[in-house]
Amino acid sequence: MIIRYAPGHMAVSIKVEKSGYGPMVIEGQVTDEARKRGIVEASVYERNTLASTLTGPTGDFRLTVKRPEETVWITVSKENYRDTTLALLPPVQISKRKKGRLYRFAPGEWEDGLDGTALGRFFTSSRQRIQRINLGGFFAYNPYQISLTPGLSSQGFFNSQVVNQLSLNIVGGHTAGVNGVEVGGVFNINQQQARYFQAAGLFNLVGNGVQGVQAAGVSNIVLGNTQGLQVAGVNNRAGNVSGAQLSGVFNVAREVRGVQVSSVINIASKIKGVQIAALINIADSSDYPIGLVNLIRNGTKNIALEVDESSATKIVFRSGGRRLYGLVGGGYRFGAGSMPYVLEAGIGIHIWRTPRLGLDAELVSGISPDFKTTPDHQASLRLLPGVYLDEHWGMFVGPSYGMRSKHTFQLGINAGIRYRW
């Protein structure tokens, strides 16, 4: 039993026009029963054919039904009013093969927040938003739909309340959801869920959740949770992600169980898995971030002044989670002649840690540029035992094994002092 607050009562008067075997044209007016005034922007629809319209300034409407040989159910819905349904009965026909359409009423789910997004407001009309408000959580199911734009669809004005198995949008479309395959030349907009496969040339916007594969040339925006794979050329945005999130620039999620990969930056609250970014990972908690800079709230960060076997004095910033961390630094090699500058970046792992003692291993790539000719490259593997004198200050020293760009190998020592916070 669904109980909604609806203090108002509507009165509906209709006139039916039908000639021969053509469509049925229903004209009428919807009024407030108490005030005797027309009700503007009330949704009028026939649930079998999914024909729909909104009432005008005086409550008048005109609706065309294409299959009048069946029982025609005219329903009127308006926020804060009780729904009103009229049945127009044709001659009685008995058929065992006739399958009824599937409907669903899910109050609360329709409040998906699409109107709170810039794309949702820009690509849907005010009439479509009013339709969603009036019909609330009432959804119908249809095998397929084809649309040119959100306003030009095979499901007409009712498109935002219909869940389809196959949805083809030449430019873009707006449906209640898809349980199968949806392809859009430019964009797809779903009020509820997208399941199994969804692809768009520009973006996908889903008001609830995604289960399966979602791919877009620019952006995937899911206001609920994602289970499966998200792939976008620029960015992905979702609530909780179970699976993979892959983008060309950045990913944003609330919680990730699996892997989050981008070429620039990842942002999440809680990561249970691996976070991989070419530059920056940001999270409240992440044990295995892989990136140059990892800003993890419950992780570690330290800055060190250190020297290596080549007499290079460097300042190195290390940041990461409980297990993995990234490092980036630069310095100057005294007496090096034409290539005195040193730039390096790498990843490390905390092999063993206590509040005062630790053992880290690092894989580091460095260059020594003179900004005129080809720089000298060096790759190093370091093992760094360390000790902290108090909560913040510590020191370390350990062996380093490196290979330079001229295929020469060297064994050295890396040592320094660091400050952690």
C-alpha positions in Angstrom: 0.0 0.0 0.0 1.4 3.4 -1.0 0.1 6.5 0.9 0.9 9.9 -0.5 -0.2 13.3 0.7 -2.7 14.5 -1.8 -5.3 16.9 -0.3 -6.7 18.1 -3.6 -9.4 16.5 -5.7 -9.7 16.8 -9.5 -12.7 16.7 -11.8 -12.3 15.5 -15.4 -14.6 16.1 -18.3 -13.9 14.6 -21.7 -15.3 14.4 -25.2 -14.3 11.6 -27.5 -13.9 11.9 -31.3 -13.4 8.7 -33.4 -14.1 8.1 -37.1 -13.8 4.6 -38.7 -10.7 2.7 -37.8 -8.5 5.8 -37.2 -7.0 7.0 -33.9 -9.2 8.2 -31.0 -9.0 11.9 -30.2 -9.8 12.7 -26.6 -10.4 16.3 -25.6 -11.3 17.5 -22.1 -10.7 19.7 -19.2 -9.2 19.1 -15.7 -10.5 21.3 -12.9 -10.1 21.7 -9.2 -13.2 20.1 -7.7 -13.5 22.6 -4.8 -12.4 25.9 -6.6 -14.0 25.0 -10.0 -10.8 26.3 -11.7 -8.8 24.7 -14.4 -5.6 23.0 -13.3 -2.5 23.9 -15.4 0.3 21.5 -16.2 -1.4 18.3 -15.0 -0.2 15.1 -16.7 -2.7 13.3 -18.8 -1.7 9.9 -20.2 -3.0 6.6 -21.5 -1.0 3.8 -19.8 -1.3 1.2 -22.6 -0.1 3.3 -25.5 2.0 5.6 -23.4 0.4 8.7 -25.1 0.8 11.7 -22.8 0.3 15.4 -22.6 0.1 18.3 -20.2 -3.0 20.5 -19.6 -3.0 24.1 -20.8 -3.6 27.3 -18.8 -7.3 26.6 -18.4 -6.9 22.9 -17.7 -7.8 21.9 -21.3 -6.0 19.0 -23.1 -6.1 17.0 -26.3 -4.8 13.4 -26.4 -4.6 11.1 -29.5 -4.8 7.4 -28.8 -3.7 5.1 -31.7 -5.3 1.8 -30.6 -8.9 2.6 -29.7 -10.1 -1.0 -30.1 -8.6 -1.8 -26.7 -9.9 -0.4 -23.3 -8.5 3.1 -23.0 -7.4 4.1 -19.5 -7.0 7.9 -19.1 -5.1 8.9 -16.0 -4.6 12.4 -14.7 -1.8 13.1 -12.2 -0.8 16.3 -10.6 1.4 17.0 -7.5 -0.7 17.4 -4.3 -3.8 16.0 -6.1 -5.3 12.5 -6.0 -4.8 10.6 -9.3 -7.9 10.2 -11.3 -8.5 7.4 -13.9 -11.3 7.0 -16.4 -11.9 3.8 -18.4 -13.3 4.1 -22.0 -14.8 0.7 -22.8 -14.9 -0.7 -26.4 -16.9 -3.8 -27.3 -15.8 -6.8 -25.2 -13.1 -8.9 -26.8 -11.6 -12.1 -25.4 -8.0 -13.0 -26.3 -5.7 -15.5 -24.5 -2.6 -14.2 -26.3 -2.8 -10.6 -25.2 0.0 -9.7 -22.7 -0.5 -6.8 -20.4 2.1 -4.1 -20.1 4.3 -4.2 -17.0 4.1 -1.2 -14.6 5.9 -0.2 -11.4 5.3 2.4 -8.7 8.4 3.2 -6.7 7.8 6.4 -4.6 11.0 8.2 -3.7 13.1 6.7 -6.4 12.1 9.3 -8.9 13.8 12.0 -6.8 17.0 11.2 -8.6 18.7 14.7 -8.6 18.9 15.0 -12.4 17.6 18.5 -12.2 20.5 19.3 -9.8 23.0 18.7 -12.6 23.9 21.2 -15.3 23.6 18.6 -18.1 20.2 17.4 -16.7 18.7 20.9 -16.8 20.2 21.8 -20.2 19.1 18.7 -22.1 15.6 18.3 -20.7 12.7 20.7 -21.1 10.7 22.3 -18.4 7.7 20.3 -19.6 9.6 17.0 -19.1 10.6 18.0 -15.6 6.9 18.8 -14.7 5.9 15.5 -16.1 8.4 13.7 -13.8 7.1 15.6 -10.8 3.5 14.8 -11.6 4.0 11.1 -12.3 6.5 10.6 -9.4 7.5 7.0 -9.1 5.1 5.6 -11.8 7.1 3.7 -14.4 6.2 1.6 -17.5 8.2 -1.0 -19.3 8.6 -1.2 -23.1 10.9 -3.5 -25.2 12.5 -0.7 -27.2 12.5 3.0 -28.1 14.1 5.2 -30.7 14.7 8.9 -30.4 16.2 11.7 -32.4 16.3 14.1 -29.4 14.7 13.8 -25.9 11.6 15.6 -27.2 11.3 13.5 -30.4 10.9 9.9 -29.3 8.9 6.8 -30.3 7.5 7.0 -26.7 6.5 10.6 -27.1 6.1 12.8 -24.1 6.1 9.8 -21.8 9.7 8.8 -22.5 11.1 9.8 -19.1 8.8 7.3 -17.4 9.5 4.2 -19.5 12.2 1.6 -18.9 13.4 -0.1 -22.1 15.5 -3.1 -23.1 16.8 -1.5 -26.3 17.3 2.2 -26.5 18.7 3.9 -29.7 19.3 7.6 -29.6 20.5 9.2 -32.8 21.4 12.4 -31.2 20.3 11.9 -27.6 17.5 10.5 -25.5 15.9 10.7 -22.1 14.3 7.6 -20.6 13.5 6.2 -17.2 16.1 3.5 -17.6 17.5 0.7 -19.7 17.7 -3.1 -18.9 19.8 -4.2 -21.9 21.5 -2.0 -24.4 21.5 1.8 -24.9 23.5 3.6 -27.6 23.5 7.4 -28.2 25.2 9.3 -30.9 25.8 12.2 -28.6 24.3 11.5 -25.2 22.1 9.3 -23.0 20.1 10.5 -20.0 18.4 7.9 -17.7 16.2 8.9 -14.8 16.8 5.6 -13.0 19.2 2.7 -13.7 21.3 1.7 -16.7 22.0 -2.1 -16.8 24.3 -4.2 -18.9 25.6 -1.9 -21.7 25.5 1.9 -22.3 27.6 3.9 -24.8 27.5 7.5 -26.0 29.7 9.7 -28.2 29.7 12.5 -25.7 28.3 11.7 -22.2 26.1 9.4 -20.2 24.0 10.8 -17.3 22.3 8.3 -15.0 20.1 9.5 -12.0 20.4 6.3 -10.0 22.9 3.4 -10.6 24.7 1.5 -13.3 25.3 -2.2 -13.5 27.6 -3.4 -16.3 29.6 -1.5 -18.9 29.3 2.2 -19.4 31.5 4.1 -22.0 31.5 7.7 -23.2 33.8 9.8 -25.4 33.9 12.6 -22.7 32.1 11.9 -19.5 30.1 9.4 -17.4 28.0 10.9 -14.6 26.2 8.5 -12.2 24.5 10.0 -9.2 24.1 6.6 -7.6 26.4 3.5 -7.5 28.3 1.8 -10.3 28.9 -1.9 -10.4 31.1 -2.9 -13.3 33.2 -0.8 -15.7 33.2 2.9 -16.4 35.3 4.3 -19.3 35.4 7.9 -20.4 37.8 10.0 -22.4 37.8 12.8 -19.8 36.1 12.0 -16.5 34.0 9.5 -14.6 31.8 10.5 -11.6 29.9 8.0 -9.4 28.9 7.2 -5.8 30.2 3.8 -4.7 32.1 2.0 -7.4 32.5 -1.8 -7.4 34.8 -2.7 -10.2 36.9 -0.4 -12.4 36.8 3.3 -13.2 39.0 4.4 -16.1 39.3 7.9 -17.6 41.7 10.0 -19.6 41.8 12.9 -17.1 40.1 12.4 -13.7 37.8 10.1 -11.7 35.6 11.1 -8.8 33.9 8.6 -6.5 32.7 8.2 -2.9 34.0 4.7 -2.3 35.9 2.4 -4.6 36.2 -1.4 -4.3 38.6 -2.4 -7.1 40.7 -0.1 -9.2 40.5 3.6 -10.1 42.7 4.6 -13.0 43.3 8.0 -14.6 46.1 9.8 -16.5 45.9 12.9 -14.2 44.0 12.7 -10.9 41.7 10.4 -8.9 39.5 11.6 -6.1 37.6 9.3 -3.7 36.7 9.0 0.0 37.5 5.4 0.7 39.5 3.1 -1.5 39.5 -0.7 -1.0 41.9 -1.7 -3.8 44.3 0.2 -6.0 44.3 3.8 -7.0 46.4 4.6 -10.1 47.1 8.1 -11.4 50.0 9.6 -13.4 50.0 12.6 -11.1 47.7 12.8 -8.1 45.5 10.6 -5.9 43.3 12.1 -3.3 41.4 10.0 -0.7 40.4 9.8 2.9 41.8 6.2 3.1 43.8 4.3 0.5 46.4 1.6 1.2 47.7 1.1 -2.3 47.8 4.5 -4.2 50.1 4.6 -7.2 51.0 8.1 -8.2 53.6 10.8 -7.9 51.6 12.7 -5.2 49.1 10.9 -3.0 47.1 13.1 -0.6 45.7 10.4 1.7 44.1 11.7 4.9 45.0 8.7 7.1 48.3 8.1 5.1 51.8 9.4 5.5 53.6 12.5 4.1 57.2 13.6 4.6 59.7 15.9 3.1 63.4 15.0 3.1 66.8 16.7 2.5 69.0 13.9 1.2 72.2 13.2 -0.7 73.3 10.3 -2.9 76.5 8.7 -4.2 76.8 11.3 -7.1 77.0 14.2 -4.6 73.5 15.4 -5.6 71.7 17.3 -2.8 67.9 16.9 -3.2 64.6 17.8 -1.6 62.2 14.9 -2.0 58.5 14.8 -1.1 57.0 11.4 -0.3 53.2 10.8 0.2 51.0 7.7 0.2 48.9 5.2 2.1 49.6 2.5 4.6 51.6 0.3 2.1 52.5 2.2 -1.1 53.6 5.8 -1.6 54.9 8.1 -4.4 57.9 10.4 -4.4 58.9 13.4 -6.5 61.9 15.6 -5.9 64.7 17.8 -7.4 68.1 19.0 -6.5 71.6 20.1 -7.6 74.8 18.1 -8.2 77.8 20.1 -7.1 80.8 19.9 -9.4 78.8 18.1 -12.1 79.8 20.5 -14.9 77.2 20.8 -17.7 74.4 18.7 -16.1 74.1 19.8 -12.4 70.4 19.6 -12.0 68.6 16.5 -10.8 64.9 15.7 -11.1 63.4 12.3 -10.0 60.1 10.5 -9.4 59.1 7.1 -8.3 57.1 4.7 -6.2 57.9 3.1 -2.9 56.6 0.5 -0.5 56.7 0.3 3.3 58.1 -3.2 3.9 58.1 -2.8 7.7 57.1 0.0 10.0 56.8 0.8 13.7 56.3 4.2 15.3 60.0 4.7 15.5 61.6 2.3 13.0 61.0 1.4 9.3 62.3 -0.2 6.2 61.3 1.1 2.8 62.1 0.0 -0.8 61.9 2.5 -3.7 62.1 2.3 -7.5 63.1 5.7 -8.8 63.7 7.2 -12.2 65.7 10.4 -12.5 67.1 12.8 -15.2 69.9 15.3 -15.2 68.9 18.0 -17.8 70.9 20.9 -19.0 67.8 22.1 -20.9 69.8 22.2 -24.2 70.8 18.6 -25.0 69.5 15.1 -24.3 69.4 14.6 -20.5 71.2 11.9 -18.7 68.8 9.2 -17.4 69.2 7.0 -14.3 67.0 4.3 -12.8 67.7 3.3 -9.1 66.5 0.6 -6.7 66.9 1.7 -3.1 66.6 0.0 0.3 66.2 2.6 3.0 66.2 1.6 6.7 65.2 4.6 8.9 64.6 5.7 12.5 62.5 8.5 13.9 63.8 10.5 16.8 60.4 11.8 17.8 56.9 12.1 16.2 58.1 14.2 13.3 61.9 14.1 12.8 63.8 11.1 11.5 66.8 10.0 9.4 67.6 7.2 7.0 70.6 5.7 5.1 70.7 2.7 2.8 72.2 1.1 -0.3 71.2 2.1 -3.9 71.8 0.2 -7.1 71.5 2.3 -10.3 71.8 2.1 -14.1 72.5 5.2 -16.2 71.5 5.9 -19.8 74.9 4.8 -21.1 74.3 1.3 -19.6 76.7 1.8 -16.8 75.9 0.4 -13.3 76.8 1.8 -10.0 76.3 0.9 -6.3 75.9 3.8 -3.9 74.3 5.1 -0.8 71.3 7.4 -0.2 71.0 9.2 3.1 69.1 12.1 4.6 66.9 13.6 7.2 63.1 14.0 7.0 60.1 15.6 8.6 56.8 13.7 8.6 53.2 14.9 9.3 
